[in-house]
């Protein structure tokens, strides 16, 4: 049961990231985004993954979800940097 609930937590948290990625991509702005928050989320997922490795349970189903969630948040971090660059270009063009 513990593994089931861990997977459900990862799936439910992970379910929001595709929507966030699409919103970041379409909005083309980093305004209202927090890089610190996203890095803390990645750190949390990495800690969960490290717990699996330390416990000798690396080849379990939750590991797939940890990795998927880390990848999705990382994509959003990349979009943050792209959008920050676009914000700076838009600000320079407005001046």
N, C-alpha and C positions, 0 to 999 in steps of 0.2 A: 504493500500500500504506500509506503514512503516514496518509492520510485515513481509510482503513478502520480502522486501529488506534486512531486518535483517536476515531472514532465508537464503536468497541467499548468504549473506556475510559469514555466519557461514558454509554453505555447501561448498562454494568455498575455504575458509580457511581450513576447515576440510578435503577436498578432497586430500590435499597434505600430510597429516600426515600418512596415510597408506603406502605411498611410502617411506617416511622418516623412518618409523618403519622397513620396510623390508630391506632398505639399512643399517640401524644401526645393525640389526640382522645379516645380511649376512657379513658385513664388519668386524665384530668382533674387531673394534677399535673405540676409542673415539676421535681420532685425527681429528681435523677439526670441532668438535662439540662444542657448547657453552651451558653449563649448565645454565648460567645466562640468555641467550636468551630464553631458554625453560621455565624457571621459570617466566620470565616476561610475556611470552605468557599466561601461566596458570593464572597469576595474572590478566591479561586483561580479560580473559574469566570469572574469578571469579567476577570481577567488573561488567561485563555485567549481570551475573547471580544475583548478589546482587541488581542491578538496577531493575530486574524483581521482586525480592522478595519485595523490598522497595515500588515498585509501585503497589503491590498487584496483579501482573500478573504472579504468579509462575506457575500456571497450564495452560500454553500456549505452543504452538508448538515450539517456539524458545528455550525454556528451555531444551527440549530434545537434541537439537543440541549443546547448550552450554555444557551440561553434556557429550555428546559424544566426543566433541572436547577436553574437559578437560581430559577425560579418555585416549584418544589417545596420547595426549602430555605426560601424566603421564607414559604411557607405554614406550614412547621414553626416558623419564628421567630414568626409571628403566634400560633400555638397556644402557644408558650412564654409569651408575654405573657398570653394568656387564662388559662393554667394557673397562672401566678404569681399572678394576681388571685384565682383560685379557692382557691389555697393560703392566701393571706392571709385570705380570708373564712372558710375552715375553721378556721384558727388562732384567729381572733377569736371564732368561735362556740364553740370548745372552752374558751375562758377564762371 
